[in-house]
Amino acid sequence: MATERVAQLQALCDAGMRVVDVGVTLARTGTAQPLRLEWAEPGDAEALARIAETAFTRTRFHLDPDIPDAVATAIKRDWVANALAGARGDGVLVQRRDGVAVGFLVLVKRGDDAVIDLIGVAPEHQGAGVGRTLVRGLLGMVPGAVSVGTQAANVGSIRFYERLGFGTTATVYNLHRHVA
């Protein structure tokens, strides 16, 4: 729900919904130097699952106190597994080191534009340029705009995208309602 819709937010909260976080959408137009990236293959499944299980700690699922960490982690693991199987998104780009995937980017195509649906880097490779290479590689492939969503609580992610030239285009409340 758009953050300017405060009255509607209150009505949803009165009906039992809870704000878990504020989502931030960032976008960038313009291209970057094309980089050589590889498409994920079925043999990458184990490495991508490990990254998905260890790279995410600030998602809306992890921030919700009523969602156990194991469930939040399983959501991200299943997310990337579905992308690799072709059931979500339009492809998975990978960055490899010594033949092993150390980062991935799930993309969704929208005409000439693209959305970064999920991006993850193995914790031991974070800060080493893997995520930057994945995003710059995607920017070099997409003729239009690239957008991405993250959580307001994930300031590091917001700063990462801002350093790559992305700017905030929208904010939304992320709401959850748990039923017994």
Biotite code that builds the C-alpha atoms (Angstrom):
import biotite.structure as struc

atoms = struc.array([
    struc.Atom([0.000, 0.000, 0.000], chain_id="A", res_id=1, res_name="MET", atom_name="CA", element="C"),
    struc.Atom([1.407, 3.392, -0.989], chain_id="A", res_id=2, res_name="ALA", atom_name="CA", element="C"),
    struc.Atom([2.754, 5.255, 2.024], chain_id="A", res_id=3, res_name="THR", atom_name="CA", element="C"),
    struc.Atom([0.635, 8.329, 1.328], chain_id="A", res_id=4, res_name="GLU", atom_name="CA", element="C"),
    struc.Atom([-2.561, 6.290, 1.912], chain_id="A", res_id=5, res_name="ARG", atom_name="CA", element="C"),
    struc.Atom([-2.543, 6.697, 5.696], chain_id="A", res_id=6, res_name="VAL", atom_name="CA", element="C"),
    struc.Atom([-6.337, 6.541, 6.197], chain_id="A", res_id=7, res_name="ALA", atom_name="CA", element="C"),
    struc.Atom([-6.560, 3.241, 4.286], chain_id="A", res_id=8, res_name="GLN", atom_name="CA", element="C"),
    struc.Atom([-3.587, 1.935, 6.241], chain_id="A", res_id=9, res_name="LEU", atom_name="CA", element="C"),
    struc.Atom([-5.366, 2.680, 9.517], chain_id="A", res_id=10, res_name="GLN", atom_name="CA", element="C"),
    struc.Atom([-8.467, 0.834, 8.308], chain_id="A", res_id=11, res_name="ALA", atom_name="CA", element="C"),
    struc.Atom([-6.372, -2.224, 7.434], chain_id="A", res_id=12, res_name="LEU", atom_name="CA", element="C"),
    struc.Atom([-4.610, -2.102, 10.800], chain_id="A", res_id=13, res_name="CYS", atom_name="CA", element="C"),
    struc.Atom([-8.008, -1.864, 12.524], chain_id="A", res_id=14, res_name="ASP", atom_name="CA", element="C"),
    struc.Atom([-8.988, -5.013, 10.598], chain_id="A", res_id=15, res_name="ALA", atom_name="CA", element="C"),
    struc.Atom([-6.020, -6.951, 11.987], chain_id="A", res_id=16, res_name="GLY", atom_name="CA", element="C"),
    struc.Atom([-3.234, -6.238, 9.506], chain_id="A", res_id=17, res_name="MET", atom_name="CA", element="C"),
    struc.Atom([0.170, -5.133, 10.806], chain_id="A", res_id=18, res_name="ARG", atom_name="CA", element="C"),
    struc.Atom([2.856, -3.053, 9.170], chain_id="A", res_id=19, res_name="VAL", atom_name="CA", element="C"),
    struc.Atom([6.038, -5.121, 9.070], chain_id="A", res_id=20, res_name="VAL", atom_name="CA", element="C"),
    struc.Atom([8.154, -2.726, 7.075], chain_id="A", res_id=21, res_name="ASP", atom_name="CA", element="C"),
    struc.Atom([8.155, -0.083, 4.389], chain_id="A", res_id=22, res_name="VAL", atom_name="CA", element="C"),
    struc.Atom([9.128, -1.237, 0.921], chain_id="A", res_id=23, res_name="GLY", atom_name="CA", element="C"),
    struc.Atom([11.274, 1.056, -1.191], chain_id="A", res_id=24, res_name="VAL", atom_name="CA", element="C"),
    struc.Atom([11.355, 0.837, -4.999], chain_id="A", res_id=25, res_name="THR", atom_name="CA", element="C"),
    struc.Atom([14.401, 2.231, -6.773], chain_id="A", res_id=26, res_name="LEU", atom_name="CA", element="C"),
    struc.Atom([14.947, 2.530, -10.515], chain_id="A", res_id=27, res_name="ALA", atom_name="CA", element="C"),
    struc.Atom([17.610, 3.538, -12.987], chain_id="A", res_id=28, res_name="ARG", atom_name="CA", element="C"),
    struc.Atom([17.549, 4.224, -16.679], chain_id="A", res_id=29, res_name="THR", atom_name="CA", element="C"),
    struc.Atom([20.553, 4.195, -18.933], chain_id="A", res_id=30, res_name="GLY", atom_name="CA", element="C"),
    struc.Atom([22.938, 1.426, -19.665], chain_id="A", res_id=31, res_name="THR", atom_name="CA", element="C"),
    struc.Atom([26.218, 0.297, -18.249], chain_id="A", res_id=32, res_name="ALA", atom_name="CA", element="C"),
    struc.Atom([29.172, -1.347, -19.917], chain_id="A", res_id=33, res_name="GLN", atom_name="CA", element="C"),
    struc.Atom([28.112, -4.875, -20.878], chain_id="A", res_id=34, res_name="PRO", atom_name="CA", element="C"),
    struc.Atom([29.784, -7.450, -18.659], chain_id="A", res_id=35, res_name="LEU", atom_name="CA", element="C"),
    struc.Atom([30.046, -11.164, -19.198], chain_id="A", res_id=36, res_name="ARG", atom_name="CA", element="C"),
    struc.Atom([27.625, -12.940, -16.911], chain_id="A", res_id=37, res_name="LEU", atom_name="CA", element="C"),
    struc.Atom([26.357, -16.468, -17.105], chain_id="A", res_id=38, res_name="GLU", atom_name="CA", element="C"),
    struc.Atom([22.870, -17.884, -16.921], chain_id="A", res_id=39, res_name="TRP", atom_name="CA", element="C"),
    struc.Atom([22.308, -20.272, -14.054], chain_id="A", res_id=40, res_name="ALA", atom_name="CA", element="C"),
    struc.Atom([22.119, -23.959, -14.847], chain_id="A", res_id=41, res_name="GLU", atom_name="CA", element="C"),
    struc.Atom([20.435, -26.849, -13.013], chain_id="A", res_id=42, res_name="PRO", atom_name="CA", element="C"),
    struc.Atom([23.832, -27.802, -11.561], chain_id="A", res_id=43, res_name="GLY", atom_name="CA", element="C"),
    struc.Atom([23.862, -24.460, -9.695], chain_id="A", res_id=44, res_name="ASP", atom_name="CA", element="C"),
    struc.Atom([20.839, -25.414, -7.572], chain_id="A", res_id=45, res_name="ALA", atom_name="CA", element="C"),
    struc.Atom([22.792, -26.398, -4.445], chain_id="A", res_id=46, res_name="GLU", atom_name="CA", element="C"),
    struc.Atom([25.022, -23.307, -4.475], chain_id="A", res_id=47, res_name="ALA", atom_name="CA", element="C"),
    struc.Atom([22.047, -21.000, -5.102], chain_id="A", res_id=48, res_name="LEU", atom_name="CA", element="C"),
    struc.Atom([20.051, -22.636, -2.297], chain_id="A", res_id=49, res_name="ALA", atom_name="CA", element="C"),
    struc.Atom([22.968, -22.115, 0.111], chain_id="A", res_id=50, res_name="ARG", atom_name="CA", element="C"),
    struc.Atom([23.217, -18.454, -0.877], chain_id="A", res_id=51, res_name="ILE", atom_name="CA", element="C"),
    struc.Atom([19.458, -17.991, -0.440], chain_id="A", res_id=52, res_name="ALA", atom_name="CA", element="C"),
    struc.Atom([19.615, -19.644, 2.983], chain_id="A", res_id=53, res_name="GLU", atom_name="CA", element="C"),
    struc.Atom([22.445, -17.435, 4.248], chain_id="A", res_id=54, res_name="THR", atom_name="CA", element="C"),
    struc.Atom([22.365, -14.089, 2.427], chain_id="A", res_id=55, res_name="ALA", atom_name="CA", element="C"),
    struc.Atom([19.046, -12.670, 3.633], chain_id="A", res_id=56, res_name="PHE", atom_name="CA", element="C"),
    struc.Atom([18.454, -11.306, 7.121], chain_id="A", res_id=57, res_name="THR", atom_name="CA", element="C"),
    struc.Atom([16.501, -8.069, 6.604], chain_id="A", res_id=58, res_name="ARG", atom_name="CA", element="C"),
    struc.Atom([13.579, -9.200, 4.434], chain_id="A", res_id=59, res_name="THR", atom_name="CA", element="C"),
    struc.Atom([9.977, -8.441, 5.350], chain_id="A", res_id=60, res_name="ARG", atom_name="CA", element="C"),
    struc.Atom([9.661, -12.114, 6.271], chain_id="A", res_id=61, res_name="PHE", atom_name="CA", element="C"),
    struc.Atom([12.638, -11.995, 8.632], chain_id="A", res_id=62, res_name="HIS", atom_name="CA", element="C"),
    struc.Atom([11.399, -8.729, 10.149], chain_id="A", res_id=63, res_name="LEU", atom_name="CA", element="C"),
    struc.Atom([7.957, -10.161, 10.974], chain_id="A", res_id=64, res_name="ASP", atom_name="CA", element="C"),
    struc.Atom([8.191, -11.478, 14.567], chain_id="A", res_id=65, res_name="PRO", atom_name="CA", element="C"),
    struc.Atom([5.419, -14.012, 13.824], chain_id="A", res_id=66, res_name="ASP", atom_name="CA", element="C"),
    struc.Atom([7.370, -15.717, 11.031], chain_id="A", res_id=67, res_name="ILE", atom_name="CA", element="C"),
    struc.Atom([10.075, -18.050, 12.356], chain_id="A", res_id=68, res_name="PRO", atom_name="CA", element="C"),
    struc.Atom([13.513, -17.500, 10.832], chain_id="A", res_id=69, res_name="ASP", atom_name="CA", element="C"),
    struc.Atom([13.468, -21.034, 9.407], chain_id="A", res_id=70, res_name="ALA", atom_name="CA", element="C"),
    struc.Atom([10.267, -20.239, 7.495], chain_id="A", res_id=71, res_name="VAL", atom_name="CA", element="C"),
    struc.Atom([11.622, -16.871, 6.275], chain_id="A", res_id=72, res_name="ALA", atom_name="CA", element="C"),
    struc.Atom([14.762, -18.630, 5.077], chain_id="A", res_id=73, res_name="THR", atom_name="CA", element="C"),
    struc.Atom([12.732, -21.350, 3.324], chain_id="A", res_id=74, res_name="ALA", atom_name="CA", element="C"),
    struc.Atom([10.747, -18.668, 1.462], chain_id="A", res_id=75, res_name="ILE", atom_name="CA", element="C"),
    struc.Atom([13.939, -17.249, -0.075], chain_id="A", res_id=76, res_name="LYS", atom_name="CA", element="C"),
    struc.Atom([15.347, -20.720, -0.812], chain_id="A", res_id=77, res_name="ARG", atom_name="CA", element="C"),
    struc.Atom([12.125, -21.718, -2.577], chain_id="A", res_id=78, res_name="ASP", atom_name="CA", element="C"),
    struc.Atom([12.027, -18.354, -4.387], chain_id="A", res_id=79, res_name="TRP", atom_name="CA", element="C"),
    struc.Atom([15.381, -18.954, -6.077], chain_id="A", res_id=80, res_name="VAL", atom_name="CA", element="C"),
    struc.Atom([14.614, -22.655, -6.673], chain_id="A", res_id=81, res_name="ALA", atom_name="CA", element="C"),
    struc.Atom([11.402, -21.676, -8.480], chain_id="A", res_id=82, res_name="ASN", atom_name="CA", element="C"),
    struc.Atom([13.304, -19.122, -10.552], chain_id="A", res_id=83, res_name="ALA", atom_name="CA", element="C"),
    struc.Atom([15.920, -21.714, -11.511], chain_id="A", res_id=84, res_name="LEU", atom_name="CA", element="C"),
    struc.Atom([13.125, -24.134, -12.478], chain_id="A", res_id=85, res_name="ALA", atom_name="CA", element="C"),
    struc.Atom([11.529, -21.481, -14.708], chain_id="A", res_id=86, res_name="GLY", atom_name="CA", element="C"),
    struc.Atom([8.449, -21.080, -12.493], chain_id="A", res_id=87, res_name="ALA", atom_name="CA", element="C"),
    struc.Atom([9.290, -17.522, -11.414], chain_id="A", res_id=88, res_name="ARG", atom_name="CA", element="C"),
    struc.Atom([10.851, -14.687, -13.362], chain_id="A", res_id=89, res_name="GLY", atom_name="CA", element="C"),
    struc.Atom([12.622, -14.789, -16.696], chain_id="A", res_id=90, res_name="ASP", atom_name="CA", element="C"),
    struc.Atom([16.039, -16.083, -15.774], chain_id="A", res_id=91, res_name="GLY", atom_name="CA", element="C"),
    struc.Atom([18.760, -16.260, -13.164], chain_id="A", res_id=92, res_name="VAL", atom_name="CA", element="C"),
    struc.Atom([22.125, -14.636, -13.780], chain_id="A", res_id=93, res_name="LEU", atom_name="CA", element="C"),
    struc.Atom([25.092, -15.899, -11.768], chain_id="A", res_id=94, res_name="VAL", atom_name="CA", element="C"),
    struc.Atom([28.547, -14.686, -10.906], chain_id="A", res_id=95, res_name="GLN", atom_name="CA", element="C"),
    struc.Atom([31.027, -17.512, -10.390], chain_id="A", res_id=96, res_name="ARG", atom_name="CA", element="C"),
    struc.Atom([34.318, -17.839, -8.583], chain_id="A", res_id=97, res_name="ARG", atom_name="CA", element="C"),
    struc.Atom([36.386, -20.952, -9.286], chain_id="A", res_id=98, res_name="ASP", atom_name="CA", element="C"),
    struc.Atom([33.428, -22.431, -11.152], chain_id="A", res_id=99, res_name="GLY", atom_name="CA", element="C"),
    struc.Atom([30.979, -22.092, -8.245], chain_id="A", res_id=100, res_name="VAL", atom_name="CA", element="C"),
    struc.Atom([28.085, -19.619, -8.153], chain_id="A", res_id=101, res_name="ALA", atom_name="CA", element="C"),
    struc.Atom([28.734, -17.022, -5.422], chain_id="A", res_id=102, res_name="VAL", atom_name="CA", element="C"),
    struc.Atom([25.938, -14.631, -6.363], chain_id="A", res_id=103, res_name="GLY", atom_name="CA", element="C"),
    struc.Atom([22.702, -14.633, -8.314], chain_id="A", res_id=104, res_name="PHE", atom_name="CA", element="C"),
    struc.Atom([20.168, -12.214, -9.727], chain_id="A", res_id=105, res_name="LEU", atom_name="CA", element="C"),
    struc.Atom([16.614, -13.256, -10.614], chain_id="A", res_id=106, res_name="VAL", atom_name="CA", element="C"),
    struc.Atom([15.199, -10.986, -13.284], chain_id="A", res_id=107, res_name="LEU", atom_name="CA", element="C"),
    struc.Atom([11.716, -10.283, -14.558], chain_id="A", res_id=108, res_name="VAL", atom_name="CA", element="C"),
    struc.Atom([11.404, -8.727, -18.021], chain_id="A", res_id=109, res_name="LYS", atom_name="CA", element="C"),
    struc.Atom([8.759, -6.095, -18.708], chain_id="A", res_id=110, res_name="ARG", atom_name="CA", element="C"),
    struc.Atom([9.135, -5.128, -22.347], chain_id="A", res_id=111, res_name="GLY", atom_name="CA", element="C"),
    struc.Atom([12.383, -3.158, -22.626], chain_id="A", res_id=112, res_name="ASP", atom_name="CA", element="C"),
    struc.Atom([12.530, -2.822, -18.828], chain_id="A", res_id=113, res_name="ASP", atom_name="CA", element="C"),
    struc.Atom([13.501, -5.305, -16.139], chain_id="A", res_id=114, res_name="ALA", atom_name="CA", element="C"),
    struc.Atom([12.916, -5.852, -12.437], chain_id="A", res_id=115, res_name="VAL", atom_name="CA", element="C"),
    struc.Atom([15.504, -7.316, -10.109], chain_id="A", res_id=116, res_name="ILE", atom_name="CA", element="C"),
    struc.Atom([13.202, -9.830, -8.438], chain_id="A", res_id=117, res_name="ASP", atom_name="CA", element="C"),
    struc.Atom([15.819, -11.193, -6.037], chain_id="A", res_id=118, res_name="LEU", atom_name="CA", element="C"),
    struc.Atom([19.559, -10.785, -5.697], chain_id="A", res_id=119, res_name="ILE", atom_name="CA", element="C"),
    struc.Atom([21.814, -12.645, -3.305], chain_id="A", res_id=120, res_name="GLY", atom_name="CA", element="C"),
    struc.Atom([25.521, -12.942, -2.641], chain_id="A", res_id=121, res_name="VAL", atom_name="CA", element="C"),
    struc.Atom([27.175, -15.585, -0.477], chain_id="A", res_id=122, res_name="ALA", atom_name="CA", element="C"),
    struc.Atom([28.122, -13.930, 2.839], chain_id="A", res_id=123, res_name="PRO", atom_name="CA", element="C"),
    struc.Atom([31.821, -14.712, 2.392], chain_id="A", res_id=124, res_name="GLU", atom_name="CA", element="C"),
    struc.Atom([31.773, -12.837, -0.942], chain_id="A", res_id=125, res_name="HIS", atom_name="CA", element="C"),
    struc.Atom([29.744, -9.805, 0.128], chain_id="A", res_id=126, res_name="GLN", atom_name="CA", element="C"),
    struc.Atom([31.646, -6.563, -0.292], chain_id="A", res_id=127, res_name="GLY", atom_name="CA", element="C"),
    struc.Atom([33.831, -8.050, -3.040], chain_id="A", res_id=128, res_name="ALA", atom_name="CA", element="C"),
    struc.Atom([31.952, -6.617, -6.037], chain_id="A", res_id=129, res_name="GLY", atom_name="CA", element="C"),
    struc.Atom([29.786, -9.648, -6.857], chain_id="A", res_id=130, res_name="VAL", atom_name="CA", element="C"),
    struc.Atom([26.453, -7.841, -6.444], chain_id="A", res_id=131, res_name="GLY", atom_name="CA", element="C"),
    struc.Atom([27.774, -4.773, -8.261], chain_id="A", res_id=132, res_name="ARG", atom_name="CA", element="C"),
    struc.Atom([28.895, -6.961, -11.179], chain_id="A", res_id=133, res_name="THR", atom_name="CA", element="C"),
    struc.Atom([25.492, -8.660, -11.365], chain_id="A", res_id=134, res_name="LEU", atom_name="CA", element="C"),
    struc.Atom([23.594, -5.351, -11.401], chain_id="A", res_id=135, res_name="VAL", atom_name="CA", element="C"),
    struc.Atom([25.966, -3.683, -13.863], chain_id="A", res_id=136, res_name="ARG", atom_name="CA", element="C"),
    struc.Atom([25.761, -6.736, -16.083], chain_id="A", res_id=137, res_name="GLY", atom_name="CA", element="C"),
    struc.Atom([21.987, -6.555, -16.082], chain_id="A", res_id=138, res_name="LEU", atom_name="CA", element="C"),
    struc.Atom([22.101, -2.821, -16.822], chain_id="A", res_id=139, res_name="LEU", atom_name="CA", element="C"),
    struc.Atom([24.253, -3.621, -19.857], chain_id="A", res_id=140, res_name="GLY", atom_name="CA", element="C"),
    struc.Atom([21.663, -6.126, -21.108], chain_id="A", res_id=141, res_name="MET", atom_name="CA", element="C"),
    struc.Atom([18.491, -4.057, -20.637], chain_id="A", res_id=142, res_name="VAL", atom_name="CA", element="C"),
    struc.Atom([17.712, -1.218, -23.048], chain_id="A", res_id=143, res_name="PRO", atom_name="CA", element="C"),
    struc.Atom([15.135, 0.384, -20.727], chain_id="A", res_id=144, res_name="GLY", atom_name="CA", element="C"),
    struc.Atom([14.833, 0.984, -17.002], chain_id="A", res_id=145, res_name="ALA", atom_name="CA", element="C"),
    struc.Atom([15.786, -1.449, -14.264], chain_id="A", res_id=146, res_name="VAL", atom_name="CA", element="C"),
    struc.Atom([13.891, -1.340, -10.974], chain_id="A", res_id=147, res_name="SER", atom_name="CA", element="C"),
    struc.Atom([14.294, -3.138, -7.670], chain_id="A", res_id=148, res_name="VAL", atom_name="CA", element="C"),
    struc.Atom([12.464, -3.278, -4.372], chain_id="A", res_id=149, res_name="GLY", atom_name="CA", element="C"),
    struc.Atom([13.950, -3.505, -0.900], chain_id="A", res_id=150, res_name="THR", atom_name="CA", element="C"),
    struc.Atom([12.959, -2.736, 2.672], chain_id="A", res_id=151, res_name="GLN", atom_name="CA", element="C"),
    struc.Atom([13.470, 0.634, 4.364], chain_id="A", res_id=152, res_name="ALA", atom_name="CA", element="C"),
    struc.Atom([15.125, -1.283, 7.219], chain_id="A", res_id=153, res_name="ALA", atom_name="CA", element="C"),
    struc.Atom([17.772, -2.516, 4.768], chain_id="A", res_id=154, res_name="ASN", atom_name="CA", element="C"),
    struc.Atom([19.721, 0.742, 4.581], chain_id="A", res_id=155, res_name="VAL", atom_name="CA", element="C"),
    struc.Atom([22.771, -1.072, 3.203], chain_id="A", res_id=156, res_name="GLY", atom_name="CA", element="C"),
    struc.Atom([20.751, -2.265, 0.220], chain_id="A", res_id=157, res_name="SER", atom_name="CA", element="C"),
    struc.Atom([19.369, 1.205, -0.450], chain_id="A", res_id=158, res_name="ILE", atom_name="CA", element="C"),
    struc.Atom([22.871, 2.691, -0.325], chain_id="A", res_id=159, res_name="ARG", atom_name="CA", element="C"),
    struc.Atom([24.174, -0.070, -2.621], chain_id="A", res_id=160, res_name="PHE", atom_name="CA", element="C"),
    struc.Atom([21.630, 0.791, -5.310], chain_id="A", res_id=161, res_name="TYR", atom_name="CA", element="C"),
    struc.Atom([22.096, 4.541, -4.882], chain_id="A", res_id=162, res_name="GLU", atom_name="CA", element="C"),
    struc.Atom([25.856, 4.108, -5.483], chain_id="A", res_id=163, res_name="ARG", atom_name="CA", element="C"),
    struc.Atom([24.938, 2.382, -8.751], chain_id="A", res_id=164, res_name="LEU", atom_name="CA", element="C"),
    struc.Atom([22.835, 5.360, -9.862], chain_id="A", res_id=165, res_name="GLY", atom_name="CA", element="C"),
    struc.Atom([19.376, 4.166, -8.782], chain_id="A", res_id=166, res_name="PHE", atom_name="CA", element="C"),
    struc.Atom([16.899, 6.624, -7.270], chain_id="A", res_id=167, res_name="GLY", atom_name="CA", element="C"),
    struc.Atom([13.813, 6.065, -5.140], chain_id="A", res_id=168, res_name="THR", atom_name="CA", element="C"),
    struc.Atom([10.587, 6.005, -7.163], chain_id="A", res_id=169, res_name="THR", atom_name="CA", element="C"),
    struc.Atom([8.041, 4.686, -4.637], chain_id="A", res_id=170, res_name="ALA", atom_name="CA", element="C"),
    struc.Atom([7.495, 3.600, -1.058], chain_id="A", res_id=171, res_name="THR", atom_name="CA", element="C"),
    struc.Atom([4.833, 1.168, 0.157], chain_id="A", res_id=172, res_name="VAL", atom_name="CA", element="C"),
    struc.Atom([3.776, -0.324, 3.459], chain_id="A", res_id=173, res_name="TYR", atom_name="CA", element="C"),
    struc.Atom([4.345, -4.074, 3.663], chain_id="A", res_id=174, res_name="ASN", atom_name="CA", element="C"),
    struc.Atom([1.477, -5.534, 5.663], chain_id="A", res_id=175, res_name="LEU", atom_name="CA", element="C"),
    struc.Atom([0.997, -9.030, 7.038], chain_id="A", res_id=176, res_name="HIS", atom_name="CA", element="C"),
    struc.Atom([-1.982, -10.638, 8.702], chain_id="A", res_id=177, res_name="ARG", atom_name="CA", element="C"),
    struc.Atom([-1.600, -13.944, 10.441], chain_id="A", res_id=178, res_name="HIS", atom_name="CA", element="C"),
    struc.Atom([-4.635, -16.132, 10.885], chain_id="A", res_id=179, res_name="VAL", atom_name="CA", element="C"),
    struc.Atom([-4.836, -19.178, 13.089], chain_id="A", res_id=180, res_name="ALA", atom_name="CA", element="C"),
])
